[in-house]
Amino acid sequence: MSLGALFAEVFVTSLSGALSPGPLSTMAVREGAQGGARAGPVLALGHSLLELGIVLGLAFGLEGVLKRDDVGTAIALAGGLYLLWLGQATVRTALAGPASTLTAGDATSSGLGNLLAAGLVVSVSNPFFLAWWGTVGAGLVRQALDAGAPGIAVLYAAHILTDFGWLSLLSALTAGGRRVLGTAFYRWALVLSGLALLCLGGLFLARAASYLGPRLR
């Protein structure tokens, strides 16, 4: 397979991960409402740094670790609790004051370092993210290895391009809506993203329970 064909295959396949609803997309909406359009690219950068480690790990045989049930359980538990905390904090921020006085400045704006860390932490807390890399991503890495180091580089570039594009679009749309539609939009964007984070946290905890259930019988 040529490098061009590999790039196209990875790009199209990676859209299944980038465009699927998840905590990172929700964070891009949340932070876009609070911090503006810059949030998406910075979140994507933190996400891509984690993925660099995963891609290199898979190239050197990490696939078995990502598929272990105990690893999935620990990640689902920690991720579920983190997302529940983040979701309730987001909803409380949105409901803290009347719509006429609620502005982006009322919430603590995330600095670049915090956004970068959030992109990494929210990603690693998502068991579905690691499941994708342990299955679909691992298969792509095996194909890329046929072309050696250039193949791995092309795979990584094609994959993170989808993440940067999607997260940047989400945060830009939310930031634009806040400027055009005002504080009511800002409040509802935060409420909806907070509720989505709570639902995702519950989903992750349910996944952890499904891992633990057979072991406790």
FENKA-V732690 format. One record per residue. N is the residue number from 0. SS is DSSP state (H for helix, E for strand, - for the rest). PSI is psi in whole degrees, 0 to 359 (NA if undefined). D_CENTER is the distance of its C-alpha to the mean C-alpha in whole Angstrom. Layout:
n = {N;N}
ss = {SS;SS}
psi = {PSI;PSI}
d_center = {D_CENTER;D_CENTER}
This chain:
n = {0;1;2;3;4;5;6;7;8;9;10;11;12;13;14;15;16;17;18;19;20;21;22;23;24;25;26;27;28;29;30;31;32;33;34;35;36;37;38;39;40;41;42;43;44;45;46;47;48;49;50;51;52;53;54;55;56;57;58;59;60;61;62;63;64;65;66;67;68;69;70;71;72;73;74;75;76;77;78;79;80;81;82;83;84;85;86;87;88;89;90;91;92;93;94;95;96;97;98;99;100;101;102;103;104;105;106;107;108;109;110;111;112;113;114;115;116;117;118;119;120;121;122;123;124;125;126;127;128;129;130;131;132;133;134;135;136;137;138;139;140;141;142;143;144;145;146;147;148;149;150;151;152;153;154;155;156;157;158;159;160;161;162;163;164;165;166;167;168;169;170;171;172;173;174;175;176;177;178;179;180;181;182;183;184;185;186;187;188;189;190;191;192;193;194;195;196;197;198;199;200;201;202;203;204;205;206;207;208;209;210;211;212;213;214;215;216}
ss = {-;-;H;H;H;H;H;H;H;H;H;H;H;H;H;H;H;H;-;-;-;-;H;H;H;H;H;H;H;H;H;H;H;H;H;-;-;H;H;H;H;H;H;H;H;H;H;H;H;H;H;H;H;H;H;H;H;H;H;-;-;-;H;H;H;H;-;-;H;H;H;H;H;H;H;H;H;H;H;H;H;H;H;H;H;H;H;H;H;H;H;H;H;H;-;-;-;-;-;-;-;-;-;H;H;H;-;-;-;-;-;H;H;H;H;H;H;H;H;H;H;H;H;H;-;-;H;H;H;H;H;H;H;H;H;H;H;H;H;H;H;H;H;H;H;-;-;H;H;H;H;H;H;H;H;H;H;H;H;H;H;H;H;H;H;H;H;H;H;H;H;H;H;H;H;H;H;H;H;H;H;-;H;H;H;H;H;H;H;H;H;H;H;H;H;H;H;H;H;H;H;H;H;H;H;H;H;H;H;H;H;H;H;H;H;H;-}
psi = {133;161;326;317;322;316;313;317;315;319;311;317;323;338;333;330;317;319;351;142;137;177;328;319;319;320;323;322;314;311;333;321;326;314;355;185;339;340;317;307;325;319;318;325;314;318;317;331;319;317;331;316;321;316;314;321;316;324;335;18;29;352;318;325;318;336;357;136;323;325;315;321;313;317;318;319;307;317;319;315;318;315;326;316;315;321;314;325;323;315;318;322;317;327;11;331;172;151;330;339;348;123;172;331;344;335;149;115;137;127;170;320;320;320;319;314;322;319;323;312;315;325;312;340;356;107;333;328;313;327;321;315;329;346;281;311;320;322;321;320;320;320;316;329;338;333;6;207;319;324;318;319;318;317;312;316;316;320;311;339;322;321;313;317;313;313;325;320;315;312;326;319;318;317;320;320;322;318;320;317;349;201;331;318;317;314;311;327;319;317;312;319;324;317;322;320;321;317;317;321;317;322;319;320;324;323;319;319;325;330;317;331;304;331;335;352;NA}
d_center = {30;30;27;27;26;24;22;22;21;18;17;18;17;13;13;13;9;8;10;10;9;6;5;3;6;8;7;8;11;12;12;14;17;17;17;18;16;16;12;10;12;12;8;8;11;9;7;10;12;11;11;14;15;14;16;19;19;19;22;24;24;21;20;22;20;17;19;21;21;22;18;16;18;18;14;14;17;15;12;14;16;13;12;15;16;14;14;18;18;17;19;22;21;22;25;26;29;31;29;32;31;27;25;22;25;25;21;21;19;16;18;16;16;14;12;12;12;9;6;8;9;6;5;8;9;8;11;10;8;11;13;12;13;16;17;17;15;18;21;20;20;24;25;24;26;29;29;28;26;26;24;22;21;21;19;16;17;17;13;12;14;12;9;11;13;11;9;12;14;12;13;16;17;17;18;21;22;22;25;26;26;27;26;26;23;21;22;21;18;17;19;17;13;15;16;13;11;15;15;12;13;16;15;14;17;19;17;19;22;22;22;24;27;29;29;31;33}
